[in-house]
Amino acid sequence: MKSRVALALVALRDPELPTADQIEDYLSRHWPDAPQIGPAEEVPTPDGEQAEGIEVFRFGEGLAAVSLMNAPIPFEELEFPCAAAWYWPTAEQEMRAHTSHLLVALVDGPEDPIERHRHLTQLVASAAALTDAVGIYWGSGGNVHESRAFLESAHQMNAEVLPLELWVTIRFSPEEDGSISCITDGLEEFGLNEIEVFSSRREPQTLLEYVYNVAYYLIENGPVIHDGETIGLTEDERFLVTFGQSQITDQPRVMRIEL
């Protein structure tokens, strides 16, 4: 069976690798319900010696690895996420200054994608808090976050509160006629189609709140909205939903809301 792998990168000002014991202590202080950390098999190198620069441990039902990379994240991977990070205006400037990074991976974690995201968030937040972190590159959502903002959202996470803004990004695209379009990135990790609003006259903040509300509903309930249905926050305001080719990207199937 194919392994499930979830990962994120923590950009560092100076190279530093937190230990499994430090991570365990941080987890216990901030998320008492976090999975237990346990010993894992050693990770040998090709010459048979124990690998350096990596902490590997059991994390609940999965295997966690935190690896120190003594080089910055290649900026070609960060250029678009930084440019699209409207919520972090200095993202490019700050992320260009990092010197090294941690690769945080969770292998064969929970099958439930919400729990898998929660576990990875706990690991990433711990690694960022225990180092001089600049920011986080969340791979599945293709987005970057300033480290303090990431920690603030992660610390609020519990069974009832999901830090959706860390997991799913909303990208805005202005149109030539003055309207605005937007599309999510990250919902596919939950087995859902990305959400797209094309050529809307609404304010970006209104689009942001509405799309996140729909995304949150779908993540909690599954793909329960179908082609041709209407949705709305009130009975007086309903919007048509269709599924088909994205008008913003090359994705063959997205959930389009006429908003």
C-alpha atoms as one frame of an Amber mdcrd trajectory, in Angstrom:
protein
   0.000   0.000   0.000   1.300   3.444  -0.924   2.568   5.476   2.034   0.827
   8.693   2.988   3.350  11.512   3.252   2.577  15.024   4.493   5.347  17.585
   4.678   6.219  21.216   5.219   9.430  23.255   5.285  10.536  25.600   8.070
  12.837  28.390   6.856  15.555  29.229   9.419  17.778  32.228  10.027  20.426
  29.927  11.490  20.739  26.138  11.191  19.361  24.379  14.258  17.770  20.968
  14.747  15.365  20.530  17.668  15.504  17.161  19.407  12.626  14.740  19.735
  12.625  15.383  23.497  12.261  19.132  22.948   9.435  18.570  20.477   7.698
  16.197  22.885   7.904  18.770  25.672   6.529  21.545  23.460   3.677  19.343
  22.249   2.671  18.365  25.768   2.545  22.018  26.867   0.470  23.286  23.947
  -1.654  20.307  22.855  -2.236  17.871  25.724  -4.225  15.664  23.342  -1.354
  15.416  20.815  -0.186  11.918  19.840   2.506  10.296  21.930   6.098  10.365
  20.719   7.943   7.062  20.749  11.261   5.621  19.551  11.675   4.679  15.907
  14.183   2.513  14.118  17.535   4.153  13.469  18.069   5.729  10.083  21.372
   4.428   8.663  23.430   6.091   5.957  24.840   4.119   2.989  28.076   3.460
   4.908  26.130   1.945   7.792  26.604   4.812  10.237  23.695   6.517  11.962
  22.387   9.468   9.960  23.121  12.939  11.317  21.009  16.046  11.046  17.713
  14.197  11.398  15.336  13.326  14.229  13.039  10.377  13.546  10.370   9.175
  15.951   6.971   7.543  16.117   4.165  10.076  16.317   0.906   8.354  17.087
   0.279   5.883  14.296   2.718   7.624  11.962   6.442   8.138  11.609   7.764
  11.693  11.936  11.070  12.990  10.610  12.610  16.428  11.141  15.656  16.936
   8.920  18.077  19.860   8.946  19.085  21.098   5.492  22.117  23.386   5.577
  20.945  25.397   2.586  18.009  27.696   1.907  14.879  26.457   0.190  15.454
  27.056  -3.560  13.750  30.366  -4.187  12.142  29.147  -7.412   9.908  27.064
  -5.128   9.037  30.097  -3.008   8.738  32.844  -5.606   5.103  32.287  -6.552
   3.866  31.509  -2.996   5.595  34.666  -1.715   4.150  36.801  -4.508   0.671
  35.395  -3.811   0.921  35.906  -0.013  -1.286  39.015   0.195  -1.592  38.386
   3.966   2.209  38.690   4.428   3.385  41.729   2.426   7.094  41.250   3.262
   7.131  37.517   2.498   9.658  37.678  -0.345  12.059  39.978   1.489  12.012
  37.883   4.661  12.076  34.452   3.042  15.013  35.461   0.831  17.036  36.060
   4.006  16.852  32.526   5.403  20.016  30.416   5.379  18.810  26.875   6.043
  15.628  24.944   6.614  13.964  22.018   8.312  12.027  19.425   6.369   9.191
  18.182   8.581   7.524  15.012   7.314   4.777  12.760   8.623   4.635   9.321
   7.013   1.617   7.036   7.339  -0.177   9.295   9.754  -3.944   9.138  10.267
  -6.088   8.209   7.270  -8.462  11.023   8.145  -7.076  14.095   6.339  -8.181
  16.498   9.083  -6.278  14.551  11.738  -3.281  14.207   9.419  -3.210  17.978
   8.904  -3.600  18.582  12.626  -0.670  16.292  13.429   1.598  17.892  10.837
   0.620  21.359  12.094   1.596  20.365  15.642   4.976  19.068  14.466   5.709
  22.102  12.289   4.684  24.572  14.989   6.911  22.791  17.502   9.886  22.861
  15.138   9.328  26.551  14.344   8.929  27.562  17.992  12.115  25.763  19.033
  14.275  27.443  16.380  14.875  30.903  14.923  12.311  30.401  12.187  11.530
  32.974   9.504   8.506  31.300   7.969   6.841  28.092   6.911   6.248  26.713
   3.434   3.166  24.480   3.616   3.626  22.119   0.703   0.109  20.814   0.049
  -1.398  24.303  -0.001   1.531  25.843  -1.838   1.568  28.752   0.602   3.981
  30.512   2.940   3.336  31.860   6.431   5.257  34.151   8.744   6.353  31.991
  11.678   4.644  34.028  14.412   1.356  34.073  12.515   1.616  30.328  11.953
   2.170  29.713  15.655  -0.746  31.940  16.656  -3.139  30.007  14.424  -1.692
  26.632  15.405  -2.060  27.357  19.123  -5.767  28.069  18.644  -6.295  24.703
  16.956  -8.426  22.136  18.741 -11.092  19.561  17.883 -13.614  22.343  17.178
 -11.312  24.948  15.617  -9.349  24.170  12.458  -6.626  26.573  11.233  -7.911
  26.449   7.677  -5.916  29.536   6.677  -2.728  27.498   7.247  -3.836  24.527
   5.158  -5.760  26.123   2.296  -4.779  29.276   0.484  -7.040  31.509  -1.604
  -5.356  33.113  -4.600  -6.845  36.289  -6.069  -6.653  37.289  -9.704  -7.823
  40.732 -10.935  -9.647  40.724 -14.275  -9.309  43.322 -17.041 -12.886  44.539
 -16.544 -12.198  45.447 -12.906 -13.787  42.343 -11.442 -11.875  39.828  -9.353
 -11.516  36.040  -9.439 -10.183  33.653  -6.841  -9.384  29.961  -6.434  -8.385
  27.784  -3.501  -5.291  25.599  -3.257  -5.153  22.734  -0.762  -8.664  21.258
  -0.801  -7.565  18.341  -2.968  -5.684  17.027   0.075  -9.102  16.518   1.683
 -10.520  14.680  -1.325 -12.382  17.786  -2.499 -12.432  19.901  -5.632 -10.860
  23.328  -5.374 -13.334  26.212  -5.142 -13.343  28.930  -7.802 -15.165  32.238
  -8.076 -14.738  33.883 -11.470 -15.189  37.552 -12.291 -16.995  38.690  -9.150
 -17.844  42.283  -8.304 -17.700  41.650  -4.570 -14.977  42.972  -2.298 -11.967
  40.643  -1.800 -12.672  40.392   1.953 -16.240  39.273   1.215 -14.986  36.636
  -1.226 -12.366  35.493   1.251 -14.857  35.001   4.068 -17.445  33.294   1.895
 -15.039  30.885   0.196 -13.423  29.940   3.500 -16.869  29.313   5.003 -17.739
  26.963   2.142 -14.336  25.262   2.325 -14.666  24.752   6.084 -18.137  23.252
   5.602 -16.885  20.836   2.929 -13.848  19.756   4.950 -16.075  18.918   7.914
 -18.894  17.283   5.916 -17.315  15.956   2.718 -18.365  16.603  -0.922 -22.042
  17.134  -0.105 -22.619  20.035  -2.529 -23.506  18.845  -6.036 -23.555  20.249
  -9.552 -26.517  22.544 -10.179 -27.349  23.124  -6.516 -27.522  26.532  -4.888
 -25.845  27.467  -1.632 -25.972  30.471   0.649 -25.393  31.683   4.156 -29.043
  32.787   4.298 -32.221  31.652   2.560 -32.524  35.059   0.909 -29.138  34.893
  -0.831 -28.426  31.814  -2.913 -25.597  31.139  -5.384 -25.413  28.555  -8.148
 -22.727  25.860  -7.997 -21.402  24.086 -11.083 -18.461  21.752 -11.599 -16.167
  21.953 -14.588 -12.930  23.256 -16.100 -11.279  26.073 -14.181 -11.305  29.456
 -15.851  -8.215  30.521 -13.891  -5.920  27.471 -13.971  -5.578  24.308 -16.063
  -7.452  22.159 -13.541 -10.040  20.025 -15.365 -12.606  20.083 -12.541 -13.263
  22.696  -9.889 -16.298  23.736  -7.883 -17.430  27.032  -9.406 -19.592  29.411
  -7.368 -21.408  32.245  -9.141 -20.800  34.774  -6.403
